[in-house]
Amino acid sequence: MQLDEVKNVLIDTLNLGPAGQALQADSPLLGSLPELDSMAVVTLIGALEEHFGIMIDDDDISASTFETLGSLAAFVSAKMA
């Protein structure tokens, strides 16, 4: 699973710094990280596409995708499959 890679992209994209290292698979993202606003979601999607070599369509994305770090990592894994 790409959990650590997704976490690192998230930390780098949102400039979370050391606080981001504490994120776990069940850590809530959307609504819990003030840095993750609508513009940051767009930036993060671009960063994930670039890092993992995947294409993410607008139709693929829902709030549940960004619910937790684990749900985001599972989404990325599914896109890579």
N, C-alpha and C positions, 0 to 999 in steps of 0.2 A: 504494500500500500504506500502511496505517496504522501502520507500524512505529514512527515517532517519537511518534505519538499514544498508542499502546499503551504505549510506554516511559515517557512522561510520566505516564500514569495509574498505572503500576506504581511509579514513583518517588514520586509523591504519596501513594499508598495505603500503601506500606510505609515511608515516610519514609526513603528511601535517600540523599537529599541528593546532593552532588556525585559520590559513588561510583557512583550510578545512571547518570550521564551516560556512563560508560565502557561501558555495556552495548551489545553489538552483536547482530545477528540470530542469530548462532551462540552467544551467551552462554547457558550453562546456567542454569536457574532453579531448578526443584524439586530439592532436595537440595544445591544450591550456595549459595543465599541463605538464611542462617539466619533472616532476617525472614519468609520465605515458609513459614509453618507452616500447619496445617490451618485455623485460624481466619482467617489472612490470605488464604488461597485464597478462602474464602467472602466476605470483605470485598472482595477484588479482583474477584470475579465481579460483585458488586453494583455496584461502581464502573464496570466495563466496560459493564454493561447500561445504566447511567444515562448515561454519556458518549456511547456510540454508539447509544443507542436500540434495543437489541436485547434479546431474551429468550434466556436460556441455561437449558436444562433440565438436571437432574442427569444424565440419560442421555447428554447431549452431551459430558460432561466425562470425560476420562481422564488418566492421568499423562502421556501423550505430549503432551497439549494444553499442559501447563506445562513441557515438557522444555527448550525454549529460548525466547528472546524472539521469534525468528522463527516458531516453531510456534504461539505464542500469538497473534501478529499475523495469521498465516494463518487461524487459527481464527476470529478476530474478522471478518476479511474475508469468510470463507465465510458467517458468520451474517448479514452485512449484504447479501449477494448475493440 
